[in-house]
Amino acid sequence: MVWLIRRIALSILMLWLVVTVIFLSLYIMPGDPVMLLLGADGFAPDPAAVAALRAELGLDQPIYVQYLRKLWSLLHFDLGISIVGDTPVIQDIARRLPRTLELVGVGALLSLIIGIPAGVRAGLKRGGGFDRIASAVTGFAQAVPVFVIGTILVLVLAQNLRLVPAGGYVDFAVDPARHILLLLMPSTAIAVGLSAIVFRITRASVLDVMPQDYVRTARAKGVPTARINSHHILRNALMPVVTVFALHVGTLLSGTVLVEFVFNWPGLSGMLISGVISRDYTVVTGVLTVTSAIFILINLLVDIVYSVLDPRVRR
Amino acid sequence: MKLKKYALTLLAVVCIILPATIAPLLPLTDPLAMDLAKRFALASFDAPLGNDEYGRSVISRLIWGMHISLIVAVFSSTIGCVVGTALGILAAYLRGLVETAIMRFMDMLVCLPALLVAMVYVTLYGPGAGSLIPILAVVSLPAFTRVAYSAVLTVRSQEYVEASHAMGASRLRTMVRTILPNISSAVLVQLSLATASAVVLESGLSFLGLGIVPPDASLGTMIGSARSTLVQAPQLLLWPCVALTLLILTLNAVCDLLRDLLDPRHVGSS
């Protein structure tokens, strides 16, 4: 229990650090965000308008007031008002985030479904035909950037073979079949690289577990091979997979931005890119804050799952 | 088997990284020179891979694109390497408050998705190679710090470090002359890894239109712009995709090679 409380406290500390660093980096940056917004066209903006916007954004206050205000509003899930769109950033995120999470979730699930069985099989029969082919394929799959996979999928499956639509989004409630059809390609694009990682870790960790004494003991006792594989090897081999998988969630969230762009999936990516182009820093930092918070949360959950799988970590 | 692998890596370096590195010395046509008469032209003697939608030679754009990618990646990961390693050595050697401050800060940096951090930076500073290098350096920091940190933790209790202290060497001298050479192989392997991932990040940002600014060639921008001419000219999409994949595969192979040569413990497990 103490372990759990400490772990949660650490996560909150991390989140606070992330928020503080984002705040400070905006403050320290030489460019004035107001000038950035008003002076975008290259001519000097009206000083009165600058002062008005500064006051509106609270930028005329001393730094500690701005900081405390920021923390206070974040505690109320208020990420500020989009400077360009004039709507609360959190509203936009709340609408788009579930779509991004759906993509990440399905992609991650696919990668586990492909990666774990393949990794176990390759590890159990090390050096065999399957191991050699799968290792070569994953080495390649890991090297191809996710947006290249996505674009090639569009070129082959949508453009040439006309099997699936090239991209887009339909709400599940409106047309479930089409929703799933449109989900296929983007989630596959995410799953390719990730399943290669899952494969490699599973394989390496099966290889680590196989020569352990408890596996030999189980064999000596006459436990059936299938049971040894599932209860003795797999259960112990899965733990590193859980950790590494969680570490890759950050990369996954980055990769999803690119995949959504390729397939016109209306998740966080569209909001982020238009935010960057129109230099709307409230939108961009808002998305960054939320994504980092999700990353920290997932890592916390993984540690809890880990402690259930392996009580030894609860020190 | 090993020799064959090394020979293949060397061949890939000669065929891909070398031309990209010496691009300014090669007799290539100007990658920015447009010639509308040659729009979507197929392979010719001047342009062995054909021309793009503005009639620019695809091969010279590919090689120049890799050149820019490599410059951005090498500079950013070298900066990340120098700063990150220094911080890692300081944290592991000095311990105490310095260690806590540096390592917790790195833990925090890891929580920020690299691509999104880069996007925030581009929002404030605008795109281009000049803003890519510093932000990719920052993004690569935590890995270097952690690698150096854990390497120093194993090295610092060695007898030769103690001997260096006993001989009256200052802390700075011990860190630079005694510890640094002994952790350099781990750091070098990380440098090759960081270069490969910087290439991936740069191409991703350029693909979104937030990295290298057109008309400058970059593999990412080439892939991005080829998407709009997918139907007329799928080859324009294919070439940069192939080039980018080969570039990353080569960098990964170099990384494996370095690891094999520098880190004897790793050979058994690979």
Interface residues (C-beta under 8 A of the other chain):
Chain A: M14 L17 V18 V21 I22 S25 L26 M29 G31 P33 L36 G139 F140 Q142 A143 V144 P145 V146 F147 V148 T151 I152 V154 L155 Q159 A204 G250 T251 L253 S254 G255 V257 L258 F261 V262 L272 I273 G275 V276 I277 R279 D280 Y281 V284 T285 V287 L288 T291 S292 F295 I296 N299
Chain B: R104 F105 D107 M108 V110 C111 L112 P113 A114 L115 L116 V117 M119 V120 V122 T123 L124 Y125 V200 S203 G204 F207 L208 G209 L210 I223 R227 L230 V231 P234 L237 L238 C241 L244 T245 I248 L249 N252 S269
